[in-house]
């Protein structure tokens, strides 16, 4: 039975006919109907032998699992006793990756509240849109990031309280309030299908959506990709750049390390490619999460400085060009662990590691998931044929009050919006976002394939490829290229890049237009925003 008194989110979930089918085919996916994910991951850490092991690390502080548990209980008491919050209330979280942000998130969820984490760079208008959609009663905000949130609060009085964290000396900060609390906080007896978080999507395709994720969803995902593919250990030290405000970062840099009894390191500020490599060396990090673009930028520093303790490099968030995979492997000797997932299902559902990696492929369906490539009517297409990816498993999309639910879930299957090819051995090869597929003179061209070819040219640092409307061909392939220092973006280089692509992949896929730019539009997580490139043509 649900413990969430505030039914705002439950009442705005999709109707039953639009919900995905949930399959719990593996023994480890048979989870109880009453479940609090923080109780499972943190309160039960001592019984698993993790109590005294490091859990959260930063340059100035390290907390064991037991110490983190005490801090989480104190914050939860502030939320319930001081702010008067009840299970089901939404709490907006605003902050970068830090121990303070991690503790606040865990306390919110342990108390049966619903975490609505937001990106640090969002401005008042964007925060206002999230507040309007999710109706949070309170916010926990990094002390340095309050200004925009307070502007948003003025226009949205539903947000009654803002409490600052990462300000231990401020008299009314979260830390100061929590320091007055004593005793154990009993976890809210949430149902497994009570909502734990609303994770707003990154906006690569336009207006962000708000998938609702349950306690069961999060713990079920721990039993899929982390158990069967990642295989982290209690001795791992995890580092990475994805924000905790997005599920790639939340899973990789908090939830999955806790599930394994590992520890995670948060720097004092955003990483540069060089500072990430130095941090890996300094702390002895063994497992790294970041996006392909960042790995590409890290590669020369990793080659020069070395990353001797690193054993796993996870790439996700956007398509991994094979050129980047090989560059990183040449620099470090590490075969990248690629994966594709989504906010709608919390994390990765297609992946491969170690000797299971096949060049050019993302991987196979993760145990617990079934994936297939289908046509517009949902019929599976022959192997080797481009089609739309459809998945089904222990998690699935539930958009909060959004008509786009009908586009994502069809006949119980989740349609992430990606175009793939599956080979005879079950490996999936990413082509593009389904709405990014370029159809030129009757040929299907995937932008990421052209991007991969361009990145193999020594002059190209980054690139993005789109289809540009064309009266004669329907579309033409257009590339936006950021050049490495010392290269001039002139007509001669355009011809050289076009010839290079023709020599690398099928000649009809070459970019008929190339525009040289200083930078590419990306989300805060590093994903390329192709819709903005299309808008610029």
FILOSE-763910 format. One record per residue: residue in three letters; x, y, z of N, C-alpha, C in turn. Coordinates in steps of 0.1 Angstrom, whole numbers, plus 5000, padded with zeros to 4 digits. Each point is the difference from the previous one (the first is absolute). Layout:
BEGIN
ALAXYZXYZXYZ
...
//
This chain:
BEGIN
UNK500849885000499250125000500950125000
UNK499650104992500850124999500050085013
UNK501250055003500250085012500050154997
UNK499850034987500150144996498750075001
UNK499950095010498750075003499750104989
UNK501050074996499850104989499949924987
UNK498950014993499849914988500150084987
UNK500650125001500250084988500649924988
UNK501149945002500749934989499249874996
UNK499649925010499249884997498850034991
UNK499350115004498850044992500350054986
UNK501250024997500350064987500949904991
UNK500049885005500749904992499249964988
UNK500649934990499249974988498949905003
UNK498950004992499049905002500549864998
UNK499349905005500549864999500349964986
UNK499150044990500249964986501350064994
UNK500650105006501250064994501349965008
UNK499849915010501149965008500849894993
UNK501349995002500849894994499749875008
UNK500349894993500049875007501349995008
UNK499949955012501249985009500249855001
UNK501349964997500349865001501249995010
UNK499849905009500949975011500549864998
UNK500749974989500349874996501149935008
UNK500950085006501249945007499649985015
UNK500649905006499749985014500350125009
UNK501150074997500450125008499150124998
UNK499149994990499050114998498749985008
UNK499949895008498849975008500150085013
UNK499650135000500250095011498750005008
UNK500150035013498850015008499150124997
UNK498749995003499150114996500150125009
UNK500749995012500350115008501550025000
UNK500550124996501450024997500350155001
UNK501150035008500550135000501549994995
UNK500350064989501349974993501150055009
UNK499950105008501150055008500149915012
UNK499049945005500149905011500849884995
UNK499749964987500749884995501550034997
UNK500350124995501450034996500850055011
UNK499450085010500850065010499849945014
UNK498849995004499749955013500549855002
UNK499949934989500449865001501549984996
UNK500750114998501549994997500849925010
UNK499650035013500849945011499849855000
UNK498849954997499849854999500849944988
UNK500350084990500849954989501550015002
UNK500450065012501450025003500650134995
UNK499250094997500550134994500150115010
UNK499549985012499850125009501250095001
UNK501249945001501250085002500850034987
UNK499449964989500750034987499750144996
UNK500950064993499750144994498949994991
UNK499150105000498950014991500050124992
UNK500250125006500050134993501450065003
UNK500650054989501450065001499950144994
UNK500850095005500350124993501450055004
UNK500550114995501450045004500150025015
UNK498950055006500250035015499349915009
UNK499349904995499149925009499849864995
UNK500049905009499649874996499049945010
UNK498949954995499049945009499949854998
UNK499949925010499849864999498549984998
UNK499649884997498649974999499250035013
UNK500649965011499450035013499850155003
UNK501150074997500050155002499050074991
UNK499949954987499050064991498649975005
UNK499849885005498749975005499550095011
UNK500950045009499750095011499650144994
UNK500850044990499750144994498749994993
UNK499749904993498749994992498850005010
UNK500249935011498950005010499750145006
UNK501150075002499850145006499350094990
UNK500449994987499450084990498549964998
UNK499749875001498649964998499250055012
UNK500650015012499250065011499750154998
UNK501050074994499750144996498850014991
UNK500049914990498950014990498749975006
UNK499949915009498749965006499750095012
UNK500950025009499750075012500050154999
UNK501050054992500150154999499150054989
UNK500049934988499350054989498649954999
UNK499749895008498749955000499649924987
UNK500949954993499749934988499449865002
UNK499249964991499349875001500349914988
UNK500049875001500349914989499250044988
UNK500850014988499350034988500350154996
UNK500350085010500450144996501250004991
UNK500150094991501250014992501050105006
UNK501349964999501050095005501050034988
UNK500150124997500950044989501550005006
UNK500949944993501450005004500850084989
UNK500850095005500850084990501550005005
UNK500949944992501450005004500849924990
UNK501350025001500949924992500349875007
UNK500949924995500449885007500850025012
UNK499549975011500750025013499449915010
UNK500849985011499549925011498650065006
UNK500050135001498750065004498849974992
UNK500250004987498949974990499649855002
UNK501049915001499749865001499249975013
UNK500550065011499349985013498550054999
UNK499950124994498650065000499149914991
UNK500549954989499249924992499549875007
UNK501049945007499649875007499150035012
UNK500150115006499150045011498650024995
UNK499850074989498750024994499349874997
UNK500749914994499449874995499749915012
UNK500950005010499849925012498750045007
UNK499750135000498950065007498749984992
UNK500149934989498849974992499550124991
UNK500950104999499850114992500549974986
UNK499750094991500349984986501150104995
UNK501249954997501150094996499850054986
UNK500150134998500050074987501350074999
UNK501049934995501450064999500150094987
UNK500750115001500150094989501450044998
UNK500350044987501450024996500450145006
UNK501350015003500550135006499950124991
UNK500149984987500050114990498750054996
UNK498949945005498750044996499750145006
UNK499350084992499750145004498550005006
UNK499650125004498750015007498949954992
UNK499950034987498949964992499949854999
UNK501249944997500049854999499749935013
UNK500550065011499649955013498550015003
UNK499550124995498550025001499249904993
UNK500549964988499249904992500049875008
UNK501149965006500149885008499150015013
UNK500050115006499150025012498649994996
UNK499650064989498650004995499649864997
UNK500949924995499649864996499949915012
UNK501050015009500149915011499550045014
UNK499750145001499450055012500749965013
UNK501350035001500849975012499650105012
UNK499949945012499650085011501350075006
UNK501149934999501250055006501249974990
UNK501150075003501249984992501250005009
UNK501049914997501350005006501050044989
UNK500750115003500850074989501450035005
UNK501049974992501350045003500050155002
UNK500750045011500050145004500550094989
UNK500849964991500550084989499050024989
UNK499049925000499150004988498550045004
UNK499950085010498750045005499350114991
UNK500850094994499450124994498949974990
UNK500449914990499049974990498849935005
UNK500249925010498949925006499050105008
UNK500650105006499150095008499250094990
UNK500650034988499350074990498849924995
UNK500349874998498949914996498949985010
UNK500450005013499149995011499050115000
UNK500450124997499150125001498849984990
UNK500349934989498949984990499249875003
UNK500549925009499449875003499949985015
UNK499150065007499949995014499749865006
UNK499749904991499949875005501349955007
UNK501150064996501349975006500150085013
UNK499749945011499950085012501350025007
UNK500949905000501350015007501249974992
UNK501050075001501349974994501150005011
UNK500649885002501049985010501449984993
UNK501050085004501349994993500849885006
UNK500849944992501049905005501450044995
UNK500949925004501550034998500350145005
UNK499350045011500350125008500049975015
UNK501049925004500049955014500050115011
UNK500550114997500250115010498850095000
UNK499149994990498850095000499049955010
UNK499450095008499149955012498849934996
UNK499450034988498849934996500249904988
UNK501249964998500349914989499549865004
UNK500049924990499649865002500949935010
UNK501350034998501049935010499850055014
UNK499750135002499850055013498849945007
UNK498950004992498849945005500249855003
UNK500649934991500249865002500949975012
UNK500950085003500949985012499350005013
UNK498750055000499350005013499249875001
UNK499949924990499249885000500849885006
UNK499349925007500649885005499149884998
UNK500549885000499349884999499849954986
UNK499449884999499849934988498750054993
UNK500050024987498850034993499549884993
UNK498849955004499549884994499650034986
UNK500449914990499750034986498549994998
UNK499550094991498649994997499749874994
UNK498949935004499749874995499350014986
UNK500850054991499450014986499749874993
UNK499050004992499749894991501150004990
UNK500349884994501049994990499650094988
UNK498750024997499650084989499750155003
UNK500350045012500050145004501150074992
UNK499850134997500950074992501250055008
UNK501249984996501250055006500550134994
UNK499950014987500650124994499350044987
UNK500050134997499650054987501350054994
UNK500449934989501350044994499750064986
UNK500150145000499750074987501049964990
UNK499649984988500949964989500850124996
UNK501149974992501050094998499750114989
UNK499049984993499650104990500850004987
UNK500549884996500749984987499050024989
UNK498749975002499050014989499050115003
UNK500350095009499150115002499550015014
UNK498750025003499550025013500249885009
UNK500650015012500349885008498749945005
UNK500049875002498949925006500449955014
UNK499049965007500249965014499649855002
UNK500949914998499749865003500049985015
UNK499149925005499849965014500749875002
UNK500849995010500849875003499749965014
UNK499749875001499649945013501249955008
UNK499849975012501049935008500349864994
UNK499049934995500349874994500850024987
UNK499750104992500850034988501550015003
UNK500350085010501450035003500749875004
UNK499449925009500749885005500049894989
UNK498950004992500049904989501250034990
UNK500250134997501150034991501449965006
UNK500150015014501249955006500349854997
UNK498949934998500149854998500249974985
UNK500150104991500249974986501450044995
UNK500250124995501350044995501150005010
UNK499850055012501150005010500449865004
UNK499049915001500349865004500749924989
UNK499450014988500549914990501050054990
UNK500150144999501050054991501150085007
UNK499650105008501050085007500949925010
UNK499349935009500749915010501050085008
UNK499550115006500950085009500149925013
UNK501150035008500349935012500150105012
UNK499949955012500250095011501350085001
UNK501049954992501350075000500050114989
UNK499050024992500150104990499850145005
UNK500750094994499950145003499550074987
UNK498850055000499350054988500250154998
UNK500250044988500150144997499350034987
UNK499650124998499350034987499550145000
UNK499550044988499450144998498550014999
UNK499349894997498550024998499450055013
UNK499150104999499450065012499049905007
UNK500050015013499049935008498650034996
UNK499850124994498650044996499549924988
UNK500849934993499649914990500349855004
UNK499149914994500149865005501349934996
UNK500750054989501349944997500950025012
UNK500150135005500850035011499549945013
UNK498750015003499449955012500349855002
UNK499849924989500349865001501549985001
UNK500850054991501449975000500850065011
UNK499650125005500850075010499350005014
UNK499049925002499449995014499449865002
UNK498949974992499249885003500849874998
UNK500749994988500749874997501249985009
UNK500850105003501149985010499549955013
UNK498850065005499549965012499549855000
UNK499449964989499649874998501149905001
UNK501250044995501249915000500850025012
UNK499750105009500850025012501350084996
UNK500150064989501150084995499950145006
UNK501050084996500050145004500050094987
UNK499650135002499950094989500750135004
UNK500750064991500750125002499450124993
UNK499850115007499550124994501050115002
UNK500450064989500950115000499450135005
UNK500750105003499550135005499350084989
UNK500249974988499450074989500049924987
UNK499550064989500049934988501449954995
UNK500049894993501349954995500350064987
UNK501350024997500550014987500649864996
UNK500249984987500649874996501349975008
UNK500850105001501349985007499849985015
UNK499150075006499849995015499349865003
UNK499249954991499449875002501149895000
UNK500950014991501149904999500950015013
UNK500350125004500850025012499349955012
UNK498750025001499249955011500049855001
UNK499949944988500149854999501349955006
UNK501150074996501349965006500150025015
UNK499650125004500150045014499349915010
UNK498849964996499149935010500149854997
UNK500649964989500049864997498749944995
UNK499350094992498749964995500149884991
UNK499049915001500049874993498950004989
UNK499050095001498849994992499650144996
UNK499950034987499750144996498750004991
UNK499250105002498850034992500250144993
UNK499950004987499850134994499549984986
UNK499850114992499549994987501149984990
UNK499749954988501049984989500950124997
UNK499350124999500850124997501150035011
UNK499649975012501050035011501149905000
UNK499749874997501149904999500950044989
UNK499550054989500950044989500950115004
UNK499550105008500850115005501049955010
UNK499649905008500949955010501249914995
UNK499849944988500949904995501550055000
UNK500350124995501450045000500650025014
UNK499250045009500550015014500249875006
UNK499049904998500249875005501249934994
UNK500350034988501249944993501250055006
UNK500050135003501350075005500249975015
UNK498950005008500249995014499849855005
UNK499249924993499749875004498949995010
UNK499249904999498949975010500149865005
UNK501049975008500449865003498949935008
UNK499250075008499049925008498749984993
UNK499850084989498749994993499849864993
UNK498849945003499849874994498750004991
UNK499150095003498750004992499750154996
UNK499850024987499650134995498649984994
UNK499050075006498649994995499750124992
UNK499549974988499650114991498549994997
UNK499350115003498550004997499650144999
UNK498750024997499550144999499850044986
UNK500949954991499850024985500849894993
UNK499850004987500749894992501550015002
UNK500649895001501549995001500649974986
UNK500650104994500749974987501149905002
UNK500149914990501149905001501450075000
UNK500150124994501250075000500450045014
UNK499050045008500350035014500449885008
UNK499249894998500449885007501449954998
UNK500450014987501449964997501050105005
UNK499750125000500950115005500349975015
UNK498949985007500149975015500849875002
UNK499749904993500749875002501550024997
UNK500350074989501450024997500750085011
UNK499350105007500650085010500149935013
UNK499149905003499949945014500149855000
UNK499849944989499949854999498749955005
UNK499050095003498749965005499049994989
UNK499249894999498949994991498850075006
UNK499550104993498950075006498849915002
UNK499350025011498749945003498950094995
UNK499449974989499050094994498649965005
UNK499150094999498649965004499050114995
UNK498849954997499050104997498849975010
UNK499550115005498950005010499250124998
UNK499250035011499250124999499450045013
UNK499750125002499450055012498749935003
UNK499349974989498749935001500049875007
UNK501149934999500249875006501250005010
UNK500450115004501050035010501449994995
UNK500349894993501549984996500149914988
UNK501149925000500549944988499349864998
UNK499549984987499349874997500749934988
UNK500950064993500849934990501550035002
UNK500849905001501450025004500849874997
UNK501350025001500949885000501350045006
UNK500749915006501350035007501049894997
UNK501350045002501149904998500049934987
UNK500249875000500149934987498749984993
UNK498950065006498750004993499850124991
UNK500950095001500050124991500249974986
UNK499150054991500249984986500150144994
UNK501050024992500450134994498850064992
UNK499750125004498950074993498649985006
UNK499949905009498749975006499950065014
UNK498850035004499850045014500149885009
UNK499449894996500049885008498749924997
UNK499749925010498849925000499050045010
UNK498849955000499050045010500549955014
UNK500050085010500549975013499049895006
UNK500649915007499149905007498950075008
UNK498849954998498850065006499250084990
UNK500650034988499350084990499949914987
UNK499050034992499949954987499950124990
UNK500849994990500150114990499849954986
UNK499450084992499849964986500050124991
UNK500249984987499950114990498849984992
UNK499150104999498749984994499750114990
UNK499049984992499550104990499050095006
UNK499450084992499050105006498849935006
UNK499749884996498849935005500449915012
UNK501350005005500449935011500449854997
UNK500149974987500449874996501649994999
UNK500549895005501549995000500549994986
UNK501050084997500650004986501149904999
UNK500349954988501149904998501350065006
UNK500949915005501350045005500850074989
UNK500750115004500750074990499250124994
UNK498850015004499150114995499950115010
UNK500050124996499850125009498550005004
UNK499850035013498750015005500050075013
UNK498950015007499850075013500349905011
UNK500750045010500249925012498849995009
UNK499649885004499049985010500549915011
UNK499750045012500549925012498949975010
UNK500249905007499149965011500849945011
UNK499750025013500849955011499450045013
UNK500850005011499450035013499750145003
UNK500450094991499750145001499450054987
UNK499350125001499450054988499550155002
UNK499650064990499750145000498750035006
UNK500050105009498850065006500150155000
UNK499750074989500150145000498950065010
UNK500450115006499150075009499250094991
UNK498749974999499050094994500550064986
UNK500349904991500650044987499449924989
UNK499550074990499449924989501049924992
UNK501350035001501149934993500149865005
UNK499449965011500049875005499549904989
UNK499050044992499549914989501049984989
UNK501050094999501149984990501049915005
UNK500350005013501149925006499649855002
UNK498749985005499649875003498949964990
UNK500249884993499049954991499949855002
UNK498849965002499749855002500949955011
UNK500350085010500749955012501550014998
UNK500550034988501550014998500450155001
UNK501250025004500650135001500750034987
UNK499850124994500650044988500950135003
UNK501349975002500850125004500350104990
UNK499649974987500250104989501349994993
UNK500649885001501349974993499949914989
UNK500850024989500049914989501349915002
UNK499849874998501049905002500049904989
UNK501149934998500149884993500449895010
UNK499449884999500449895008500649894991
UNK501249955004500649894991499549865004
UNK500549904993499549875003500449945013
UNK501050065006500549965014499350085011
UNK499150084997499350085010500650135004
UNK501150044994500650135003499250114993
UNK499950115007499350124996500950114995
UNK499850054988500950114995499150124999
UNK500550115007499250125000500250074987
UNK498850064995500050074987499850155003
UNK499050045007499750145003498850005009
UNK499650125005498750025005499049974988
UNK498949945003499149964989499650134992
UNK499850115007499650124993501250084994
UNK501249945003501250064994500549934987
UNK499349894997500449924988499950094988
UNK501150004992500150094988499649914988
UNK499050044993499649934988500350084988
UNK501049974993500550084989500049924987
UNK499250044990499949934987499649865002
UNK499249975011499549875002500949915009
UNK501250055003500949935009499850045014
UNK500149915010500050035014501550025005
UNK500250115006501350035005499950045015
UNK500849935008500050045015501150105002
UNK499650115007500950115002501249955008
UNK499949925011501149955008501149934992
UNK499549934989501049924992500950104992
UNK499450114995500750104993500950085010
UNK499550025012500850075010501349925004
UNK499849875001501149915003501150004989
UNK499550014987501050014989500750135001
UNK499350115002500750135001501050015012
UNK499649945011500950005012501349924997
UNK500049924990501349934997501050094992
UNK499550114996500950104993500850085010
UNK501350024998500850065011499650155002
UNK499350064991499650145002498850035009
UNK499249895002498750025006500149965015
UNK499650105009499949985014498649955004
UNK499050064995498649965003499250024987
UNK498849935000499150034988498649965003
UNK499150054993498649965001499450004986
UNK499249904997499549984986498549995001
UNK499450084990498550004999499649994986
UNK498749984998499450014986499550144998
UNK500350064989499650134996499049984989
UNK498850065001499049994989500650054987
UNK499749924989500550034987499049974989
UNK499750094991498949984990500349884991
UNK501249984997500449894990500049875007
UNK500749995011500349875007499149975012
UNK499150095003499249995013500850055012
UNK501249945001500950055010501449994995
UNK500950085005501449974998500749985014
UNK501149945000500849985012500850135002
UNK499850065012500850125004500749985013
UNK501350045000500949985011500450135006
UNK500050015013500550115008501349955007
UNK501150074997501349955005500750105008
UNK500549965012500950085008501449944997
UNK500950094995501349964996501050005012
UNK501149924998501150015010500850124997
UNK500850055010500850124997501049974989
UNK500250114992501049994989499449964986
UNK498649985000499449964987499050114996
UNK500150044988499150114994498849944994
UNK498950055003498749964994499750064987
UNK500749954990499950064987499449904990
UNK499950044987499449914990500849884998
UNK501350015001500949894998499849895011
UNK499750055012499849905011498649944998
UNK499050074995498749954998500249884990
UNK500750024989500249894990500749895006
UNK501050035008500849895007499249915009
UNK499150075008499149925009499049924992
UNK499450064989499149934992500649874994
UNK501250024995500849884994500349905010
UNK500350055012500349905011498849925004
UNK498850065001498849935003499749904989
UNK500150044987499749914989501049885000
UNK501250025005500949895000499849915013
UNK499350055010499849935012498749925001
UNK498950064995498749935000499450014986
UNK498849954997499450014987500050144995
UNK500450034988500250134995498750095000
UNK498849934999498850085000499750075014
UNK500849955010499750065013500950125003
UNK500850054991500950115003499250135002
UNK500550095008499350135003500250094988
UNK498850034993500150104989500250145005
UNK499750035012500350135006500849985013
UNK501050085002500850005012500150145005
UNK499650025013500150135006501049995012
UNK501050095000500950005011499550105011
UNK500049955012499450075012501050005011
UNK499950095009500950015012499649895011
UNK498749975000499549915010498749944996
UNK499649895006498749934997499050025011
UNK498750014998499150015011499849875007
UNK500250005013499949885008499250025012
UNK499449905005499350015013501150005011
UNK499650035013500950005010500749875003
UNK499449894995500749875002500949974988
UNK500150094990500949984989499349944987
UNK498749985001499349944988499950114989
UNK500249954988499950094988498550034998
UNK499750134998498650044998499850024985
UNK499749894993499950024985498950084996
UNK498950015008498950084996500450154999
UNK501050045008500550144999500850024988
UNK500749894996500750014987499150024988
UNK498949925001499050014989499350145000
UNK499850055012499450145000500950104994
UNK501349985000501050104995500150004985
UNK499449894993500249994986498950084992
//
